Amino acid sequence: METEEGAATVGRPRHAVTVMPSYKPGRDAKQAEAEHGITNAIKLASNENPMEPLPEVVQAITDVISGVNRYADHRAAEVRGVIADWVGLPVSHVTVGAGSSAILHRLTSAYVNPGDEVLYPWRSFEVYPVYTKLLDGEPVTVPLTGQTADLHGIAGAITENTKLVMIANPNNPTGTAVNTDELAEFCAQVPDSVIVVLDEAYFEFVDDSMGNSVTDLLPRFRNVVVTRTFSKAQGLAGLRVGYAMGDPDIISAIDKTQLPFAVNMAAQAGAIAAVKHADKIAERVAGIVAERSRVTDEIRSMGLDIEDSHANFVYLPLKEKSNEVFLGMERQGVVTRLFDATGVRITISTVEENDRMLAALRASL
Ligand SMILES: Cc1ncc(COP(=O)(O)O)c(C=O)c1O
């Protein structure tokens, strides 16, 4: 058919797609510079790692680039094996994807029929409602207690229609976390027919005293699946590698929903090198954790009551002042993430960038 100016949208997308808002990524520095007529803006809006990947990781990626005329290994068998050894699980308990958000999407599409309920605390990671609604599932939310997931409330909200429970731990955007004792008590109340997804994108930034779900929960609960990513601690957000760990039945359901060759060759090589140099990455994580503590103290000294964060960001529950503070900081070239009339989330960066952020915050309050 010939196109006409002003003609109705071509084709007939599903209702869920038509009404669904698009995922909005954090604003980037260039956008803010153009909008406010400034230069030198910094982006603290997407919880990225401020450091370039380790040189060894860059080298590993470079080494495979000339081979990209071939497809990558669809199953990413070597990466699975390396991750399985690293976390101490049999390889049948591990799968990989193009970022942990892709795995969460695949998991949802593997389990959620129209009308099935997907339960999660709110506010939490923005993709949970998007993925659920895309499948005509029913999002069911349980408000945070303060800024932390209310595990008792979530357990009480499980019905016979619940298919998945999604818990971001630490939670995005509030940075709070629950420990594995609390999670074990919660999981004991969840029927086997319901999958509990522990979305641990920020796992490396959490103190060891909070426990490790892979060793503390997976051996006890077959219906728990844990997702982690190379995007944050390992600084490979642009490469897209995440992984899931759990019972082989869940892993094979996720595997069936994998798009062909989704984890590309550079991503596979980068992930393997990152695991090989995990000790160097741990040193970098320790630097970010130390900065998180300094930034938290500085923000508290400005009279703001913020919770301890277990991730690579801090959350300011500024309520009605949020938009004004967000804009004030952005005009000074510091791009953060605004949750309308609720709060502002700020990624922890290098010492210099954190100092710039603190000065901009102080001036915007
Ligand atoms: C809670 C949470 N889960 C998952 C992700 C997705 O990370 P990726 O898809 O890069 O692995 C993020 C990213 O911001 C996140 O905050």
PDBQT file of the ligand as one rigid body, heavy atoms in Angstrom, charges set to zero:
ROOT
HETATM    1  C1  LIG A 401      18.108  -4.525  39.483  1.00  0.00    +0.000 C 
HETATM    2  C2  LIG A 401      18.695  -4.635  38.121  1.00  0.00    +0.000 A 
HETATM    3  N1  LIG A 401      18.638  -5.811  37.491  1.00  0.00    +0.000 NA
HETATM    4  C3  LIG A 401      19.150  -5.980  36.264  1.00  0.00    +0.000 A 
HETATM    5  C4  LIG A 401      19.752  -4.930  35.606  1.00  0.00    +0.000 A 
HETATM    6  C5  LIG A 401      20.174  -5.157  34.195  1.00  0.00    +0.000 C 
HETATM    7  O1  LIG A 401      21.475  -5.221  33.951  1.00  0.00    +0.000 OA
HETATM    8  P1  LIG A 401      22.033  -5.875  32.602  1.00  0.00    +0.000 P 
HETATM    9  O2  LIG A 401      20.898  -6.150  31.679  1.00  0.00    +0.000 OA
HETATM   10  O3  LIG A 401      22.945  -4.850  32.063  1.00  0.00    +0.000 OA
HETATM   11  O4  LIG A 401      22.698  -7.123  33.039  1.00  0.00    +0.000 OA
HETATM   12  C6  LIG A 401      19.850  -3.681  36.213  1.00  0.00    +0.000 A 
HETATM   13  C7  LIG A 401      20.464  -2.552  35.493  1.00  0.00    +0.000 C 
HETATM   14  O5  LIG A 401      20.435  -1.427  35.849  1.00  0.00    +0.000 OA
HETATM   15  C8  LIG A 401      19.294  -3.529  37.500  1.00  0.00    +0.000 A 
HETATM   16  O6  LIG A 401      19.327  -2.353  38.136  1.00  0.00    +0.000 OA
ENDROOT
TORSDOF 0
